[in-house]
Amino acid sequence: MQNVIPLYHFLIVAAALFSIGLAVVVTKRNTIGMLIGLELMLNAVNLNLVAFSRHDPVLLRGQLFALFVIVVAAAEVTVALAIILRVYHHYGSIDPDEMNQLKQ
């Protein structure tokens, strides 16, 4: 007998991940914390893509889109961390509230 996990279990976990990520992005005062929250939201989207694709085994579009999202997220993290490091060297802090002025 094959154990099959129903779709709504995946959707509940993905909704929880997305909600936690959104809460982190909204409440954190640290840019790295905001970046982690954004990554949680992207992982929730990936989970939804794979879960829905699992119900159509002939077409692997969900897995392909999830792979594409993972590649884009890796590039986004690389660029964002580089920007955060440059901002830290310029301002001495990564708190977004302290970066309200453009300096020459």
Chimera marker file (.cmm) of the C-alpha trace (Angstrom):
<marker_set name="trace">
<marker id="1" x="0.000" y="0.000" z="0.000" r="1" g="1" b="0" radius="0.5"/>
<marker id="2" x="1.349" y="3.378" z="-1.024" r="1" g="1" b="0" radius="0.5"/>
<marker id="3" x="1.174" y="6.283" z="1.414" r="1" g="1" b="0" radius="0.5"/>
<marker id="4" x="0.140" y="9.425" z="-0.402" r="1" g="1" b="0" radius="0.5"/>
<marker id="5" x="0.266" y="12.802" z="1.279" r="1" g="1" b="0" radius="0.5"/>
<marker id="6" x="-2.776" y="14.890" z="0.307" r="1" g="1" b="0" radius="0.5"/>
<marker id="7" x="-2.321" y="18.179" z="-1.483" r="1" g="1" b="0" radius="0.5"/>
<marker id="8" x="-3.772" y="20.276" z="1.311" r="1" g="1" b="0" radius="0.5"/>
<marker id="9" x="-0.934" y="19.231" z="3.650" r="1" g="1" b="0" radius="0.5"/>
<marker id="10" x="1.560" y="20.772" z="1.248" r="1" g="1" b="0" radius="0.5"/>
<marker id="11" x="-0.575" y="23.879" z="0.889" r="1" g="1" b="0" radius="0.5"/>
<marker id="12" x="-0.849" y="24.348" z="4.662" r="1" g="1" b="0" radius="0.5"/>
<marker id="13" x="2.919" y="24.074" z="5.091" r="1" g="1" b="0" radius="0.5"/>
<marker id="14" x="3.521" y="26.457" z="2.179" r="1" g="1" b="0" radius="0.5"/>
<marker id="15" x="1.037" y="28.974" z="3.579" r="1" g="1" b="0" radius="0.5"/>
<marker id="16" x="2.736" y="28.791" z="6.977" r="1" g="1" b="0" radius="0.5"/>
<marker id="17" x="6.170" y="29.283" z="5.384" r="1" g="1" b="0" radius="0.5"/>
<marker id="18" x="4.944" y="32.231" z="3.347" r="1" g="1" b="0" radius="0.5"/>
<marker id="19" x="3.278" y="33.813" z="6.394" r="1" g="1" b="0" radius="0.5"/>
<marker id="20" x="6.405" y="33.426" z="8.509" r="1" g="1" b="0" radius="0.5"/>
<marker id="21" x="8.533" y="34.892" z="5.726" r="1" g="1" b="0" radius="0.5"/>
<marker id="22" x="6.176" y="37.838" z="5.309" r="1" g="1" b="0" radius="0.5"/>
<marker id="23" x="6.169" y="38.464" z="9.067" r="1" g="1" b="0" radius="0.5"/>
<marker id="24" x="9.975" y="38.412" z="9.106" r="1" g="1" b="0" radius="0.5"/>
<marker id="25" x="10.206" y="40.877" z="6.203" r="1" g="1" b="0" radius="0.5"/>
<marker id="26" x="7.717" y="43.262" z="7.812" r="1" g="1" b="0" radius="0.5"/>
<marker id="27" x="9.089" y="43.159" z="11.367" r="1" g="1" b="0" radius="0.5"/>
<marker id="28" x="12.869" y="42.895" z="10.967" r="1" g="1" b="0" radius="0.5"/>
<marker id="29" x="15.014" y="45.991" z="11.194" r="1" g="1" b="0" radius="0.5"/>
<marker id="30" x="17.985" y="44.176" z="9.705" r="1" g="1" b="0" radius="0.5"/>
<marker id="31" x="18.473" y="43.832" z="5.956" r="1" g="1" b="0" radius="0.5"/>
<marker id="32" x="19.895" y="40.328" z="6.264" r="1" g="1" b="0" radius="0.5"/>
<marker id="33" x="16.835" y="39.290" z="8.269" r="1" g="1" b="0" radius="0.5"/>
<marker id="34" x="14.636" y="40.747" z="5.548" r="1" g="1" b="0" radius="0.5"/>
<marker id="35" x="16.583" y="38.760" z="2.964" r="1" g="1" b="0" radius="0.5"/>
<marker id="36" x="16.028" y="35.554" z="4.957" r="1" g="1" b="0" radius="0.5"/>
<marker id="37" x="12.282" y="36.287" z="5.085" r="1" g="1" b="0" radius="0.5"/>
<marker id="38" x="12.243" y="36.778" z="1.326" r="1" g="1" b="0" radius="0.5"/>
<marker id="39" x="13.965" y="33.431" z="0.862" r="1" g="1" b="0" radius="0.5"/>
<marker id="40" x="11.329" y="31.757" z="3.056" r="1" g="1" b="0" radius="0.5"/>
<marker id="41" x="8.613" y="33.181" z="0.829" r="1" g="1" b="0" radius="0.5"/>
<marker id="42" x="10.386" y="31.924" z="-2.294" r="1" g="1" b="0" radius="0.5"/>
<marker id="43" x="10.664" y="28.457" z="-0.752" r="1" g="1" b="0" radius="0.5"/>
<marker id="44" x="6.929" y="28.487" z="-0.057" r="1" g="1" b="0" radius="0.5"/>
<marker id="45" x="6.313" y="29.253" z="-3.722" r="1" g="1" b="0" radius="0.5"/>
<marker id="46" x="8.626" y="26.386" z="-4.711" r="1" g="1" b="0" radius="0.5"/>
<marker id="47" x="6.732" y="24.014" z="-2.445" r="1" g="1" b="0" radius="0.5"/>
<marker id="48" x="3.445" y="25.021" z="-4.081" r="1" g="1" b="0" radius="0.5"/>
<marker id="49" x="4.879" y="24.547" z="-7.571" r="1" g="1" b="0" radius="0.5"/>
<marker id="50" x="6.164" y="21.065" z="-6.792" r="1" g="1" b="0" radius="0.5"/>
<marker id="51" x="3.000" y="20.054" z="-4.931" r="1" g="1" b="0" radius="0.5"/>
<marker id="52" x="0.738" y="21.042" z="-7.803" r="1" g="1" b="0" radius="0.5"/>
<marker id="53" x="3.067" y="19.462" z="-10.333" r="1" g="1" b="0" radius="0.5"/>
<marker id="54" x="2.957" y="16.212" z="-8.380" r="1" g="1" b="0" radius="0.5"/>
<marker id="55" x="-0.701" y="15.806" z="-9.320" r="1" g="1" b="0" radius="0.5"/>
<marker id="56" x="0.141" y="15.927" z="-13.035" r="1" g="1" b="0" radius="0.5"/>
<marker id="57" x="2.989" y="13.412" z="-13.364" r="1" g="1" b="0" radius="0.5"/>
<marker id="58" x="3.161" y="13.596" z="-17.159" r="1" g="1" b="0" radius="0.5"/>
<marker id="59" x="4.245" y="17.230" z="-17.290" r="1" g="1" b="0" radius="0.5"/>
<marker id="60" x="7.108" y="18.374" z="-15.092" r="1" g="1" b="0" radius="0.5"/>
<marker id="61" x="6.407" y="22.083" z="-15.435" r="1" g="1" b="0" radius="0.5"/>
<marker id="62" x="6.190" y="22.657" z="-11.681" r="1" g="1" b="0" radius="0.5"/>
<marker id="63" x="9.587" y="21.116" z="-11.040" r="1" g="1" b="0" radius="0.5"/>
<marker id="64" x="11.107" y="23.101" z="-13.893" r="1" g="1" b="0" radius="0.5"/>
<marker id="65" x="9.627" y="26.351" z="-12.607" r="1" g="1" b="0" radius="0.5"/>
<marker id="66" x="10.842" y="25.511" z="-9.086" r="1" g="1" b="0" radius="0.5"/>
<marker id="67" x="14.346" y="24.903" z="-10.430" r="1" g="1" b="0" radius="0.5"/>
<marker id="68" x="14.189" y="28.250" z="-12.237" r="1" g="1" b="0" radius="0.5"/>
<marker id="69" x="13.068" y="29.985" z="-9.016" r="1" g="1" b="0" radius="0.5"/>
<marker id="70" x="15.953" y="28.386" z="-7.104" r="1" g="1" b="0" radius="0.5"/>
<marker id="71" x="18.473" y="29.648" z="-9.662" r="1" g="1" b="0" radius="0.5"/>
<marker id="72" x="17.000" y="33.155" z="-9.619" r="1" g="1" b="0" radius="0.5"/>
<marker id="73" x="16.935" y="33.141" z="-5.789" r="1" g="1" b="0" radius="0.5"/>
<marker id="74" x="20.610" y="32.151" z="-5.659" r="1" g="1" b="0" radius="0.5"/>
<marker id="75" x="21.513" y="35.008" z="-7.984" r="1" g="1" b="0" radius="0.5"/>
<marker id="76" x="19.331" y="37.391" z="-5.966" r="1" g="1" b="0" radius="0.5"/>
<marker id="77" x="21.023" y="36.404" z="-2.704" r="1" g="1" b="0" radius="0.5"/>
<marker id="78" x="24.455" y="36.894" z="-4.229" r="1" g="1" b="0" radius="0.5"/>
<marker id="79" x="23.665" y="40.377" z="-5.509" r="1" g="1" b="0" radius="0.5"/>
<marker id="80" x="21.796" y="41.369" z="-2.337" r="1" g="1" b="0" radius="0.5"/>
<marker id="81" x="24.643" y="40.284" z="-0.049" r="1" g="1" b="0" radius="0.5"/>
<marker id="82" x="27.143" y="42.193" z="-2.192" r="1" g="1" b="0" radius="0.5"/>
<marker id="83" x="24.976" y="45.314" z="-1.934" r="1" g="1" b="0" radius="0.5"/>
<marker id="84" x="24.548" y="44.826" z="1.828" r="1" g="1" b="0" radius="0.5"/>
<marker id="85" x="28.321" y="44.548" z="2.276" r="1" g="1" b="0" radius="0.5"/>
<marker id="86" x="28.903" y="47.754" z="0.285" r="1" g="1" b="0" radius="0.5"/>
<marker id="87" x="26.221" y="49.563" z="2.297" r="1" g="1" b="0" radius="0.5"/>
<marker id="88" x="27.768" y="48.336" z="5.545" r="1" g="1" b="0" radius="0.5"/>
<marker id="89" x="31.202" y="49.616" z="4.520" r="1" g="1" b="0" radius="0.5"/>
<marker id="90" x="29.708" y="52.981" z="3.558" r="1" g="1" b="0" radius="0.5"/>
<marker id="91" x="27.283" y="53.579" z="6.455" r="1" g="1" b="0" radius="0.5"/>
<marker id="92" x="28.729" y="51.314" z="9.159" r="1" g="1" b="0" radius="0.5"/>
<marker id="93" x="25.325" y="49.694" z="9.738" r="1" g="1" b="0" radius="0.5"/>
<marker id="94" x="22.840" y="47.495" z="7.925" r="1" g="1" b="0" radius="0.5"/>
<marker id="95" x="19.790" y="48.955" z="9.640" r="1" g="1" b="0" radius="0.5"/>
<marker id="96" x="17.495" y="50.273" z="6.869" r="1" g="1" b="0" radius="0.5"/>
<marker id="97" x="16.249" y="53.135" z="9.064" r="1" g="1" b="0" radius="0.5"/>
<marker id="98" x="19.768" y="54.519" z="9.394" r="1" g="1" b="0" radius="0.5"/>
<marker id="99" x="20.240" y="54.652" z="5.626" r="1" g="1" b="0" radius="0.5"/>
<marker id="100" x="17.767" y="57.445" z="4.972" r="1" g="1" b="0" radius="0.5"/>
<marker id="101" x="20.250" y="59.889" z="3.486" r="1" g="1" b="0" radius="0.5"/>
<marker id="102" x="22.198" y="59.663" z="0.279" r="1" g="1" b="0" radius="0.5"/>
<marker id="103" x="25.803" y="60.616" z="0.929" r="1" g="1" b="0" radius="0.5"/>
<marker id="104" x="28.442" y="61.530" z="-1.597" r="1" g="1" b="0" radius="0.5"/>
<link id1="1" id2="2" r="1" g="1" b="0" radius="0.2"/>
<link id1="2" id2="3" r="1" g="1" b="0" radius="0.2"/>
<link id1="3" id2="4" r="1" g="1" b="0" radius="0.2"/>
<link id1="4" id2="5" r="1" g="1" b="0" radius="0.2"/>
<link id1="5" id2="6" r="1" g="1" b="0" radius="0.2"/>
<link id1="6" id2="7" r="1" g="1" b="0" radius="0.2"/>
<link id1="7" id2="8" r="1" g="1" b="0" radius="0.2"/>
<link id1="8" id2="9" r="1" g="1" b="0" radius="0.2"/>
<link id1="9" id2="10" r="1" g="1" b="0" radius="0.2"/>
<link id1="10" id2="11" r="1" g="1" b="0" radius="0.2"/>
<link id1="11" id2="12" r="1" g="1" b="0" radius="0.2"/>
<link id1="12" id2="13" r="1" g="1" b="0" radius="0.2"/>
<link id1="13" id2="14" r="1" g="1" b="0" radius="0.2"/>
<link id1="14" id2="15" r="1" g="1" b="0" radius="0.2"/>
<link id1="15" id2="16" r="1" g="1" b="0" radius="0.2"/>
<link id1="16" id2="17" r="1" g="1" b="0" radius="0.2"/>
<link id1="17" id2="18" r="1" g="1" b="0" radius="0.2"/>
<link id1="18" id2="19" r="1" g="1" b="0" radius="0.2"/>
<link id1="19" id2="20" r="1" g="1" b="0" radius="0.2"/>
<link id1="20" id2="21" r="1" g="1" b="0" radius="0.2"/>
<link id1="21" id2="22" r="1" g="1" b="0" radius="0.2"/>
<link id1="22" id2="23" r="1" g="1" b="0" radius="0.2"/>
<link id1="23" id2="24" r="1" g="1" b="0" radius="0.2"/>
<link id1="24" id2="25" r="1" g="1" b="0" radius="0.2"/>
<link id1="25" id2="26" r="1" g="1" b="0" radius="0.2"/>
<link id1="26" id2="27" r="1" g="1" b="0" radius="0.2"/>
<link id1="27" id2="28" r="1" g="1" b="0" radius="0.2"/>
<link id1="28" id2="29" r="1" g="1" b="0" radius="0.2"/>
<link id1="29" id2="30" r="1" g="1" b="0" radius="0.2"/>
<link id1="30" id2="31" r="1" g="1" b="0" radius="0.2"/>
<link id1="31" id2="32" r="1" g="1" b="0" radius="0.2"/>
<link id1="32" id2="33" r="1" g="1" b="0" radius="0.2"/>
<link id1="33" id2="34" r="1" g="1" b="0" radius="0.2"/>
<link id1="34" id2="35" r="1" g="1" b="0" radius="0.2"/>
<link id1="35" id2="36" r="1" g="1" b="0" radius="0.2"/>
<link id1="36" id2="37" r="1" g="1" b="0" radius="0.2"/>
<link id1="37" id2="38" r="1" g="1" b="0" radius="0.2"/>
<link id1="38" id2="39" r="1" g="1" b="0" radius="0.2"/>
<link id1="39" id2="40" r="1" g="1" b="0" radius="0.2"/>
<link id1="40" id2="41" r="1" g="1" b="0" radius="0.2"/>
<link id1="41" id2="42" r="1" g="1" b="0" radius="0.2"/>
<link id1="42" id2="43" r="1" g="1" b="0" radius="0.2"/>
<link id1="43" id2="44" r="1" g="1" b="0" radius="0.2"/>
<link id1="44" id2="45" r="1" g="1" b="0" radius="0.2"/>
<link id1="45" id2="46" r="1" g="1" b="0" radius="0.2"/>
<link id1="46" id2="47" r="1" g="1" b="0" radius="0.2"/>
<link id1="47" id2="48" r="1" g="1" b="0" radius="0.2"/>
<link id1="48" id2="49" r="1" g="1" b="0" radius="0.2"/>
<link id1="49" id2="50" r="1" g="1" b="0" radius="0.2"/>
<link id1="50" id2="51" r="1" g="1" b="0" radius="0.2"/>
<link id1="51" id2="52" r="1" g="1" b="0" radius="0.2"/>
<link id1="52" id2="53" r="1" g="1" b="0" radius="0.2"/>
<link id1="53" id2="54" r="1" g="1" b="0" radius="0.2"/>
<link id1="54" id2="55" r="1" g="1" b="0" radius="0.2"/>
<link id1="55" id2="56" r="1" g="1" b="0" radius="0.2"/>
<link id1="56" id2="57" r="1" g="1" b="0" radius="0.2"/>
<link id1="57" id2="58" r="1" g="1" b="0" radius="0.2"/>
<link id1="58" id2="59" r="1" g="1" b="0" radius="0.2"/>
<link id1="59" id2="60" r="1" g="1" b="0" radius="0.2"/>
<link id1="60" id2="61" r="1" g="1" b="0" radius="0.2"/>
<link id1="61" id2="62" r="1" g="1" b="0" radius="0.2"/>
<link id1="62" id2="63" r="1" g="1" b="0" radius="0.2"/>
<link id1="63" id2="64" r="1" g="1" b="0" radius="0.2"/>
<link id1="64" id2="65" r="1" g="1" b="0" radius="0.2"/>
<link id1="65" id2="66" r="1" g="1" b="0" radius="0.2"/>
<link id1="66" id2="67" r="1" g="1" b="0" radius="0.2"/>
<link id1="67" id2="68" r="1" g="1" b="0" radius="0.2"/>
<link id1="68" id2="69" r="1" g="1" b="0" radius="0.2"/>
<link id1="69" id2="70" r="1" g="1" b="0" radius="0.2"/>
<link id1="70" id2="71" r="1" g="1" b="0" radius="0.2"/>
<link id1="71" id2="72" r="1" g="1" b="0" radius="0.2"/>
<link id1="72" id2="73" r="1" g="1" b="0" radius="0.2"/>
<link id1="73" id2="74" r="1" g="1" b="0" radius="0.2"/>
<link id1="74" id2="75" r="1" g="1" b="0" radius="0.2"/>
<link id1="75" id2="76" r="1" g="1" b="0" radius="0.2"/>
<link id1="76" id2="77" r="1" g="1" b="0" radius="0.2"/>
<link id1="77" id2="78" r="1" g="1" b="0" radius="0.2"/>
<link id1="78" id2="79" r="1" g="1" b="0" radius="0.2"/>
<link id1="79" id2="80" r="1" g="1" b="0" radius="0.2"/>
<link id1="80" id2="81" r="1" g="1" b="0" radius="0.2"/>
<link id1="81" id2="82" r="1" g="1" b="0" radius="0.2"/>
<link id1="82" id2="83" r="1" g="1" b="0" radius="0.2"/>
<link id1="83" id2="84" r="1" g="1" b="0" radius="0.2"/>
<link id1="84" id2="85" r="1" g="1" b="0" radius="0.2"/>
<link id1="85" id2="86" r="1" g="1" b="0" radius="0.2"/>
<link id1="86" id2="87" r="1" g="1" b="0" radius="0.2"/>
<link id1="87" id2="88" r="1" g="1" b="0" radius="0.2"/>
<link id1="88" id2="89" r="1" g="1" b="0" radius="0.2"/>
<link id1="89" id2="90" r="1" g="1" b="0" radius="0.2"/>
<link id1="90" id2="91" r="1" g="1" b="0" radius="0.2"/>
<link id1="91" id2="92" r="1" g="1" b="0" radius="0.2"/>
<link id1="92" id2="93" r="1" g="1" b="0" radius="0.2"/>
<link id1="93" id2="94" r="1" g="1" b="0" radius="0.2"/>
<link id1="94" id2="95" r="1" g="1" b="0" radius="0.2"/>
<link id1="95" id2="96" r="1" g="1" b="0" radius="0.2"/>
<link id1="96" id2="97" r="1" g="1" b="0" radius="0.2"/>
<link id1="97" id2="98" r="1" g="1" b="0" radius="0.2"/>
<link id1="98" id2="99" r="1" g="1" b="0" radius="0.2"/>
<link id1="99" id2="100" r="1" g="1" b="0" radius="0.2"/>
<link id1="100" id2="101" r="1" g="1" b="0" radius="0.2"/>
<link id1="101" id2="102" r="1" g="1" b="0" radius="0.2"/>
<link id1="102" id2="103" r="1" g="1" b="0" radius="0.2"/>
<link id1="103" id2="104" r="1" g="1" b="0" radius="0.2"/>
</marker_set>
